[in-house]
Amino acid sequence: MRNRLLLAGAGLAAFGVSLASGFHFDDYAIFSDRILTSPSGWMGVWALRQTRPLTDLTFWLNYLAGGQDPLGYHLVNLALHIGAVLLAYACLRRLVPERAALVGAAIFAVHPLQAEAVNYVWARGILLATVLCLASLRAWLDGRVWVAVGWFAAALLANEECAAFPVVLWILGRAEAGPEGAPRGRSPVPLGAMLALSLAAGVRVIYAATTPGSTAGAHAGVTAWKYFLTQGAVILRYLRLLAFPHGFTVDPDIRTPAVWAGALAWAAVAGLAVWAWRERARGWTMGLLAGLILLLPSSSIFPAADLAADRRMYLPMLGFAAAAGILLGRIKVNAPAAALVSVLLVLSVFRTAVWMSDASLWREAVRRAPEKVRPKVQLSRDVPAGEALELLTAARNLAPYDASVAAETGKVLLEERQVDAALIEFGRALALDPNNAQHHNNRGVALSLLGQTEAARADFKEALAIDPGLTEASENLRKLPPEQ
């Protein structure tokens, strides 16, 4: 009990300040989703295009209980993290010595790489999936294999990025295989069922990615090949932050590498995995291998809008933390492990402080990647108009044909009541990206303010034709006078 209280206290100390934070980025999409804010949303979340229905159900419950008060949302995230920490400790105790389990669980609890998943409400899916995967692992280790399958099925409904979890169970089984090569006491049928569930989840995600408004697949803004080519370097970046937790940012400056460089990065990752498997007798290398395997679903050929995101390390951290726990557990004195956990805890407190506002996050991103356009565009939304226009001018100098820069400039000018100038910028954004629903909606707003009602109506209708789920466009259309 004492160790559990220490672990829970460490997690609260590292990320408890998040309870005073607000919403960030995609968090606001919760309130623009009619399913998540409707009384019947508990049924709507199970629609086929909702790829993470269990996570959406928790958002619906949050909204039902507290509306748009961020405290309740952050409280659930923090509670899920503490639950994951305690389950991680319970599972590790069955796999490694007690001291190694405690150190590994403590690192899992306080490493600053965990900050994004805990502090970002929209990242709840990976928190919930991790809790459910750990419940599955505990049942698996207890020999209740079909209960483990059930927990894993629920994890996939929370977040499909846990799809490689059955492979980790397989390598754990191979590590304790009997003379004939089959894992002791484990039938291959439950693992096969888990893999089939992972495949079904992947098909569901591919289907959902074809719907308008998706930010994955063909709508991610990057081809599958380019996404895959970058991911070897992205994984190496994660490992660097794991070992040397400095240089965090919500928008790292990651460029698509040359084919040879991307292949070399992937070769390094594959070589590390092969070495970890061959050296599995060391114990800690199994944790390293498990972490790498758990990273694969988010670093696959299926593209996402963000090339890298620290939250994708949350579940893999279990393997990496176990590896660190085993290594540190071999040291006879407790001081090195305690010092490491203390340093990581302090770093997480500072990381959580950065997550207290969008402005602080994007200022950090601008500082870390001064040649990147997106952080400047994002920061412009959270600063006074004068500073915003300076940032957008710098962004336009870097990327003169980026439609998002023109669109954001138009929004700033519109807020400053410079409607004619804003209309020019919205028109420029549409010229650069004519099939963007939001650009049509933006121009429609400017046209309606200038009294050009029918032209505005046409833009709102076009926006809805491109993206029927764009609530803002439908509301703007409803505000216009009836058609003559």
ZASEVO-664406 format. One line per field, with one value per residue (C-alpha): residue number from 0; x, y, z. Coordinates in nm, 2 decimals, m for minus. Layout:
k	NUM  ...
X	X  ...
Y	Y  ...
Z	Z  ...
REM end
This chain:
k	0  1  2  3  4  5  6  7  8  9  10  11  12  13  14  15  16  17  18  19  20  21  22  23  24  25  26  27  28  29  30  31  32  33  34  35  36  37  38  39  40  41  42  43  44  45  46  47  48  49  50  51  52  53  54  55  56  57  58  59  60  61  62  63  64  65  66  67  68  69  70  71  72  73  74  75  76  77  78  79  80  81  82  83  84  85  86  87  88  89  90  91  92  93  94  95  96  97  98  99  100  101  102  103  104  105  106  107  108  109  110  111  112  113  114  115  116  117  118  119  120  121  122  123  124  125  126  127  128  129  130  131  132  133  134  135  136  137  138  139  140  141  142  143  144  145  146  147  148  149  150  151  152  153  154  155  156  157  158  159  160  161  162  163  164  165  166  167  168  169  170  171  172  173  174  175  176  177  178  179  180  181  182  183  184  185  186  187  188  189  190  191  192  193  194  195  196  197  198  199  200  201  202  203  204  205  206  207  208  209  210  211  212  213  214  215  216  217  218  219  220  221  222  223  224  225  226  227  228  229  230  231  232  233  234  235  236  237  238  239  240  241  242  243  244  245  246  247  248  249  250  251  252  253  254  255  256  257  258  259  260  261  262  263  264  265  266  267  268  269  270  271  272  273  274  275  276  277  278  279  280  281  282  283  284  285  286  287  288  289  290  291  292  293  294  295  296  297  298  299  300  301  302  303  304  305  306  307  308  309  310  311  312  313  314  315  316  317  318  319  320  321  322  323  324  325  326  327  328  329  330  331  332  333  334  335  336  337  338  339  340  341  342  343  344  345  346  347  348  349  350  351  352  353  354  355  356  357  358  359  360  361  362  363  364  365  366  367  368  369  370  371  372  373  374  375  376  377  378  379  380  381  382  383  384  385  386  387  388  389  390  391  392  393  394  395  396  397  398  399  400  401  402  403  404  405  406  407  408  409  410  411  412  413  414  415  416  417  418  419  420  421  422  423  424  425  426  427  428  429  430  431  432  433  434  435  436  437  438  439  440  441  442  443  444  445  446  447  448  449  450  451  452  453  454  455  456  457  458  459  460  461  462  463  464  465  466  467  468  469  470  471  472  473  474  475  476  477  478  479  480  481  482  483
X	0.00  0.28  0.44  0.10  0.05  0.39  0.33  m0.01  0.14  0.42  0.18  m0.03  0.28  0.40  0.07  m0.18  m0.15  m0.32  m0.65  m0.62  m0.56  m0.81  m0.87  m0.62  m0.63  m0.87  m1.03  m1.28  m1.40  m1.58  m1.83  m1.87  m1.96  m2.34  m2.31  m2.10  m2.33  m2.67  m2.88  m2.88  m2.50  m2.44  m2.59  m2.44  m2.09  m2.12  m2.17  m1.92  m1.74  m1.67  m1.33  m1.29  m1.64  m1.54  m1.33  m1.62  m1.85  m1.63  m1.64  m2.02  m2.04  m1.81  m2.03  m2.34  m2.19  m2.02  m2.08  m1.77  m1.60  m1.24  m1.19  m1.40  m1.22  m0.88  m0.99  m1.08  m0.75  m0.55  m0.75  m0.69  m0.32  m0.31  m0.51  m0.26  0.04  m0.11  m0.20  0.15  0.30  0.06  0.17  0.54  0.54  0.44  0.72  1.02  1.16  0.99  1.25  1.26  0.87  0.86  1.12  0.97  0.62  0.76  0.93  0.61  0.43  0.65  0.84  0.78  0.71  0.38  0.28  0.10  m0.12  m0.22  m0.25  m0.43  m0.79  m0.82  m0.54  m0.76  m0.80  m0.44  m0.48  m0.80  m0.65  m0.35  m0.55  m0.75  m0.44  m0.29  m0.61  m0.57  m0.21  m0.30  m0.57  m0.33  m0.06  m0.32  m0.42  m0.76  m0.69  m1.04  m1.10  m0.77  m0.92  m1.23  m1.02  m0.81  m1.13  m1.24  m0.89  m0.93  m1.26  m1.08  m0.78  m0.67  m0.30  m0.27  m0.32  0.03  m0.04  m0.10  0.25  0.39  0.20  0.34  0.70  0.64  0.52  0.81  1.04  0.90  0.84  0.86  1.08  0.85  0.86  0.50  0.44  0.37  0.00  m0.11  m0.32  m0.26  m0.63  m0.68  m0.38  m0.53  m0.86  m0.67  m0.49  m0.82  m0.96  m0.66  m0.72  m1.09  m1.00  m0.76  m1.03  m1.26  m1.01  m0.95  m1.33  m1.36  m1.06  m1.25  m1.52  m1.51  m1.33  m1.09  m0.73  m0.59  m0.53  m0.58  m0.68  m0.36  m0.18  0.11  0.13  0.16  0.51  0.64  0.48  0.64  0.98  0.98  0.88  1.21  1.36  1.06  1.11  1.47  1.36  1.13  1.41  1.63  1.36  1.33  1.69  1.75  1.42  1.49  1.37  1.00  0.76  0.40  0.51  0.87  1.04  1.04  1.10  1.06  1.41  1.59  1.51  1.86  1.83  1.48  1.59  1.90  1.68  1.45  1.75  1.87  1.53  1.51  1.87  1.79  1.48  1.67  1.95  1.70  1.54  1.87  1.98  1.64  1.82  1.94  1.58  1.57  1.60  1.26  1.12  1.30  1.16  0.81  0.83  0.94  0.66  0.40  0.52  0.46  0.09  0.13  0.44  0.29  0.23  m0.12  m0.06  m0.17  m0.17  0.09  0.42  0.52  0.33  0.46  0.13  0.21  0.48  0.23  0.16  0.51  0.65  0.54  0.81  1.08  1.01  1.03  1.37  1.49  1.35  1.53  1.86  1.83  1.69  2.03  2.20  2.22  2.16  1.83  1.99  2.04  1.69  1.54  1.75  1.64  1.27  1.30  1.46  1.19  0.92  1.05  1.08  0.72  0.60  0.77  0.63  0.28  0.33  0.39  0.07  m0.13  m0.21  m0.20  0.01  0.29  0.28  0.30  0.57  0.78  0.71  0.81  1.13  1.22  1.13  1.18  1.17  0.84  0.51  0.25  0.36  0.35  0.00  m0.12  0.04  m0.12  m0.46  m0.36  m0.18  m0.29  m0.36  m0.04  0.18  m0.04  0.01  0.38  0.39  0.17  0.39  0.69  0.50  0.41  0.77  0.86  0.56  0.41  0.17  0.04  m0.34  m0.35  m0.15  m0.39  m0.69  m0.55  m0.45  m0.81  m0.95  m0.72  m0.83  m1.19  m1.16  m1.01  m1.31  m1.10  m1.36  m1.25  m0.89  m1.01  m1.22  m0.90  m0.72  m1.00  m1.02  m0.64  m0.68  m0.95  m0.74  m0.46  m0.69  m1.03  m1.17  m1.13  m1.47  m1.34  m1.21  m1.55  m1.71  m1.46  m1.53  m1.90  m1.87  m1.69  m1.94  m2.23  m2.08  m2.04  m2.41  m2.35  m2.61  m2.65  m2.28  m2.24  m2.52  m2.34  m2.02  m2.19  m2.36  m2.04  m1.87  m2.14  m2.12  m1.76  m1.80  m2.16  m2.04  m1.91  m2.14  m2.01  m2.12  m2.46  m2.52  m2.40  m2.63  m2.92  m2.86  m2.90  m3.23  m3.46  m3.38  m3.59
Y	0.00  0.24  0.20  0.26  0.58  0.70  0.63  0.80  1.10  1.12  1.13  1.40  1.61  1.59  1.67  1.79  2.15  2.06  2.08  2.46  2.45  2.52  2.37  2.34  2.29  2.01  2.01  2.26  2.01  1.84  2.13  2.16  1.79  1.75  1.39  1.48  1.76  1.60  1.42  1.11  1.12  0.80  0.62  0.84  0.78  0.42  0.53  0.37  0.69  0.75  0.57  0.60  0.55  0.47  0.79  0.99  0.84  0.98  1.32  1.30  1.21  1.50  1.74  1.60  1.65  1.98  2.14  2.33  2.36  2.23  2.11  1.80  1.70  1.75  1.56  1.26  1.27  1.29  1.01  0.79  0.86  0.76  0.45  0.36  0.41  0.18  m0.09  m0.06  m0.13  m0.42  m0.57  m0.50  m0.68  m1.00  m0.96  m0.81  m0.79  m0.56  m0.28  m0.28  m0.27  0.03  0.23  0.15  0.25  0.57  0.66  0.59  0.82  1.12  1.13  1.46  1.27  1.18  1.55  1.59  1.29  1.40  1.77  1.76  1.66  1.55  1.30  1.11  0.82  0.70  0.73  0.52  0.27  0.23  0.17  m0.10  m0.26  m0.28  m0.44  m0.68  m0.75  m0.82  m1.07  m1.23  m1.27  m1.42  m1.68  m1.53  m1.50  m1.44  m1.17  m1.02  m1.03  m0.84  m0.57  m0.53  m0.50  m0.22  m0.06  m0.05  0.13  0.39  0.44  0.22  0.31  0.03  m0.23  m0.38  m0.48  m0.85  m0.86  m0.76  m1.04  m1.28  m1.18  m1.21  m1.56  m1.65  m1.53  m1.79  m2.05  m2.42  m2.68  m2.71  m2.33  m2.26  m2.02  m2.20  m2.21  m1.99  m2.10  m1.91  m1.87  m1.57  m1.39  m1.46  m1.31  m1.00  m0.96  m1.00  m0.72  m0.50  m0.56  m0.47  m0.15  m0.06  m0.11  0.10  0.38  0.37  0.40  0.69  0.87  0.89  1.11  1.49  1.68  1.40  1.49  1.14  0.93  1.12  1.43  1.45  1.68  1.43  1.12  0.77  0.73  1.06  1.00  0.66  0.80  1.05  0.80  0.64  0.97  1.05  0.73  0.82  1.17  1.00  0.79  1.09  1.27  0.96  0.95  1.33  1.50  1.85  2.03  1.95  2.13  2.06  2.12  2.00  2.10  1.77  1.76  1.47  1.34  1.21  0.85  0.74  0.93  0.79  0.44  0.48  0.60  0.30  0.07  0.21  0.14  m0.21  m0.28  m0.18  m0.40  m0.70  m0.65  m0.62  m0.95  m1.13  m1.00  m1.07  m1.28  m0.95  m0.88  m0.50  m0.54  m0.70  m0.37  m0.18  m0.41  m0.39  m0.01  m0.01  m0.24  m0.04  0.27  0.11  0.17  0.55  0.54  0.33  0.40  0.53  0.91  1.15  1.53  1.55  1.38  1.36  1.39  1.32  1.16  0.86  0.77  0.72  0.35  0.26  0.43  0.12  m0.09  0.18  0.25  m0.12  m0.14  0.15  0.00  m0.33  m0.15  0.08  m0.20  m0.38  m0.09  m0.18  0.17  0.36  0.71  0.70  0.59  0.84  1.12  1.03  1.01  1.34  1.52  1.38  1.49  1.85  1.86  1.74  2.02  2.27  2.10  2.11  2.48  2.54  2.35  2.60  2.82  2.79  3.10  2.95  2.63  2.81  3.06  2.76  2.61  2.93  2.94  2.58  2.60  2.96  2.85  2.67  2.84  2.66  2.77  3.14  3.09  2.92  3.18  3.46  3.34  3.41  3.74  4.11  4.20  4.39  4.10  3.86  4.05  4.06  3.68  3.63  3.86  3.65  3.33  3.47  3.55  3.18  3.04  3.29  3.03  2.89  2.93  2.91  3.22  3.42  3.28  3.37  3.72  3.76  3.66  3.91  4.19  4.10  4.13  4.47  4.56  4.59  4.39  4.49  4.39  4.07  3.98  4.01  3.77  3.52  3.54  3.47  3.17  3.03  3.08  2.88  2.61  2.62  2.30  2.41  2.44  2.68  2.92  2.94  3.00  3.27  3.46  3.42  3.59  3.89  3.91  3.91  4.19  4.39  4.33  4.09  3.84  3.62  3.59  3.50  3.24  3.08  3.05  2.90  2.64  2.56  2.51  2.27  2.08  2.02  1.95  1.88  1.86  2.22  2.36  2.71  2.73  2.59  2.84  3.13  3.02  3.01  3.37  3.51  3.65  3.41  3.37  3.60
Z	0.00  0.08  m0.26  m0.43  m0.23  m0.33  m0.70  m0.69  m0.51  m0.76  m1.05  m0.88  m0.80  m1.16  m1.33  m1.07  m1.17  m1.49  m1.30  m1.32  m1.70  m1.97  m2.31  m2.60  m2.98  m3.07  m2.72  m2.86  m3.12  m2.83  m2.82  m3.19  m3.23  m3.21  m3.10  m2.79  m2.68  m2.75  m2.49  m2.71  m2.77  m2.57  m2.87  m3.15  m3.04  m3.16  m3.53  m3.77  m3.85  m3.48  m3.45  m3.08  m2.94  m2.58  m2.55  m2.71  m2.45  m2.17  m2.34  m2.36  m1.99  m1.91  m2.10  m1.94  m1.59  m1.63  m1.97  m2.08  m1.74  m1.81  m1.45  m1.50  m1.82  m1.67  m1.36  m1.57  m1.75  m1.43  m1.27  m1.58  m1.55  m1.18  m1.27  m1.54  m1.30  m1.04  m1.30  m1.45  m1.10  m1.05  m1.39  m1.35  m1.01  m1.19  m1.45  m1.28  m0.92  m0.68  m0.68  m1.06  m1.07  m0.84  m1.02  m1.36  m1.25  m1.10  m1.42  m1.61  m1.36  m1.38  m1.71  m1.89  m2.22  m2.04  m2.00  m2.34  m2.29  m1.94  m2.00  m2.33  m2.29  m2.66  m2.59  m2.35  m2.59  m2.54  m2.16  m2.16  m2.40  m2.18  m1.87  m2.06  m2.21  m1.87  m1.74  m2.03  m1.94  m1.58  m1.68  m1.93  m1.66  m1.43  m1.70  m1.77  m2.14  m2.27  m2.01  m2.15  m2.50  m2.38  m2.21  m2.53  m2.74  m2.52  m2.55  m2.93  m2.89  m2.69  m2.93  m3.22  m3.16  m2.91  m3.20  m3.15  m2.79  m2.89  m3.04  m2.70  m2.54  m2.80  m2.73  m2.36  m2.43  m2.65  m2.37  m2.14  m2.41  m2.33  m2.50  m2.81  m2.86  m2.75  m2.46  m2.14  m2.06  m2.35  m2.65  m2.97  m3.02  m2.79  m2.95  m3.29  m3.18  m3.05  m3.38  m3.57  m3.35  m3.43  m3.81  m3.77  m3.59  m3.87  m4.13  m3.93  m3.91  m4.28  m4.34  m4.10  m4.26  m4.59  m4.43  m4.48  m4.20  m4.11  m4.04  m4.12  m4.43  m4.75  m4.56  m4.35  m4.59  m4.63  m4.84  m4.69  m4.83  m4.70  m4.36  m4.33  m4.45  m4.16  m3.89  m3.84  m3.75  m3.54  m3.33  m3.28  m3.16  m2.91  m2.78  m2.75  m2.54  m2.34  m2.24  m2.24  m2.17  m2.31  m2.62  m2.59  m2.83  m2.95  m3.31  m3.38  m3.70  m3.87  m4.25  m4.49  m4.52  m4.83  m4.91  m4.80  m4.47  m4.40  m4.48  m4.25  m3.96  m4.00  m4.03  m3.70  m3.53  m3.68  m3.58  m3.22  m3.22  m3.35  m3.10  m2.82  m2.92  m2.95  m2.61  m2.44  m2.17  m2.02  m1.92  m1.97  m2.35  m2.36  m2.22  m2.49  m2.76  m2.62  m2.63  m2.99  m3.09  m2.92  m3.11  m3.45  m3.50  m3.47  m3.70  m3.97  m4.34  m4.24  m4.23  m3.96  m3.96  m3.69  m3.80  m3.43  m3.10  m2.76  m2.65  m2.88  m2.63  m2.34  m2.39  m2.52  m2.21  m2.02  m2.19  m2.18  m1.81  m1.73  m1.90  m1.70  m1.38  m1.44  m1.50  m1.20  m0.98  m1.01  m0.83  m0.46  m0.33  m0.39  m0.43  m0.82  m0.89  m0.64  m0.79  m1.15  m1.05  m0.87  m1.17  m1.40  m1.16  m1.15  m1.53  m1.56  m1.33  m1.56  m1.87  m1.72  m1.65  m2.02  m2.09  m1.89  m2.20  m2.58  m2.60  m2.39  m2.59  m2.93  m2.81  m2.72  m3.06  m3.24  m3.04  m3.11  m3.48  m3.60  m3.97  m3.94  m4.04  m3.84  m3.49  m3.60  m3.74  m3.42  m3.19  m3.39  m3.26  m2.89  m2.91  m2.97  m3.33  m3.39  m3.28  m3.47  m3.80  m3.74  m3.69  m4.00  m4.21  m4.11  m4.19  m4.53  m4.60  m4.52  m4.72  m4.96  m5.10  m4.77  m4.77  m4.39  m4.35  m4.57  m4.39  m4.05  m4.16  m4.28  m3.94  m3.76  m4.00  m3.96  m3.58  m3.64  m3.85  m4.16  m4.36  m4.71  m4.64  m4.47  m4.78  m5.00  m4.77  m4.76  m5.14  m5.16  m4.93  m5.15  m5.46  m5.30  m5.16  m5.34  m5.18  m4.82  m4.65  m4.38  m4.64  m4.80  m4.46  m4.38  m4.71  m4.65  m4.31  m4.47  m4.76  m4.52  m4.32  m4.64  m4.71  m5.00  m4.87  m5.17  m5.23  m4.87  m4.89  m5.19  m4.99  m4.69  m4.91  m5.08  m4.74  m4.64  m4.97  m4.90  m4.53  m4.42  m4.06  m4.05  m3.78  m3.81  m4.17  m4.11  m3.82  m4.04  m4.32  m4.07  m3.96  m4.31  m4.42  m4.62  m4.99  m5.21
REM end
